[in-house]
Amino acid sequence: MSETVVLSTDFEDIKLLSRGKVRDIYDLGNMLLIVATDRISAFDVVLPEGIPFKGKVLSQMSAYWFEVMGDLIPHHLISIDTGDFPPVCQKYETSLKGRSMLVKKAAPLPVECVVRGYLAGSGWKDYQQSGSICGIPIKEGLGESSPLEEPIFTPATKAEPGEHDENITFEKAQEMVEEELAERAKEVSLSLYKKGSEMARAKGIIVADTKFEFGLLNGELILIDEVLTPDSSRFWPLDEYKPGGAQKSFDKQFVRDYLLTLNWDKNPPAPHLPEDIIKKTSERYLEAFRRLTGRELK
């Protein structure tokens, strides 16, 4: 199965609103067109090479979870079927098919809503230094990748391009958004994680941690961006899970692990990825998609 890697899109008669680390977002008036490219970032730096099928996995996996989570919170997805897109999009159908979402336009909250069920990543580093994560005390004596007694909500700031996201306390998040809104985002994030991690575990995948994004639409909190994808989550194979060290993964941690073997300071420009790392990363994204959704990529 071969796939053309899409690193960027340019639809000249549609207004480009922003180009993120992975997504190109176009303004369609009262709606947005979100195109997931095959770009990959690590340590908040976009890498020179793309990952085949990655954008399609992100869009179609998010669509699956938006559908599944609809009973917990409304979401912004209108359709991923290009036939439903406005006429101005139709001549770009080949570029959009499988990797784009037509969504409602919401005002994003300025915080990322992270939920952690296991000690990994920046949470593990925080715990080693302070015995807590984002100000939340954690039980003593745990090792890397250990399960937490219960999932915790650990918000983060949204970094500007080229900058690094920063973990913050819940109190700080309450200062950044209205207190009641922060409480609602926390409550929903924990519910989404609980449902998603239970479903994933039944399919042989541990969701160690994940981040959600929310926005306001007509004063109502809705789920936006992406949901439980290999970009926004840490996925571990359940049958190979061994607490006490780093885990094998179905996500871009595989790329991070490779980059950590290099003499790179995590600032642009990023190093090139070898072909075997690109291929194996693509295979991991596809495997996560098939396992979690039970579907084949379109």
JONOR-V676879 format. One line per field, one symbol per residue. ss: DSSP state (h for helix, s for strand, l for the rest). phi: phi as a letter, one per 20 degrees, with the letter a starting at -180 (. if undefined). A space follows every 10 residues. Layout:
ss->???
phi->???
This chain:
ss->llllllllll llllsssssl llssssslll ssssssllss ssllssssss lllhhhhhhh hhhhhhhhhh hlllslsssl lhhhllhhhh hhhhhhllls ssssllssll ssssssssll hhhhhhhhhh lssllsslll llllllssss sssllsslll llllllsllh hhhhhhllhh hhhhhhhhhh hhhhhhhhhh hhllssssss ssssssslls ssssllllll llssssshhh llllllllll llhhhhhhhl llllllllll llllhhhhhh hhhhhhhhhh hhhlllll
phi->.dbfedeacb dgdcffeace fcddddedne ccdddeeefc dblmcfefee dgmgffffff ffggfgffeg feafcefead effefggfef fdgffegncc cecfeceffe cedeccdbeb lffffgffec mbclnefdgf nedgmffefb gcecfbfeef gnedfcfcff fffffecfgf ffffffgfgf fffgffffff ffdnceefaa cdccbdclnd fcecmccldf eecddcfffd fcfoafdfbd cfggfgffff eeecemdfee ffefgfffff fgffffffff ffemddfe
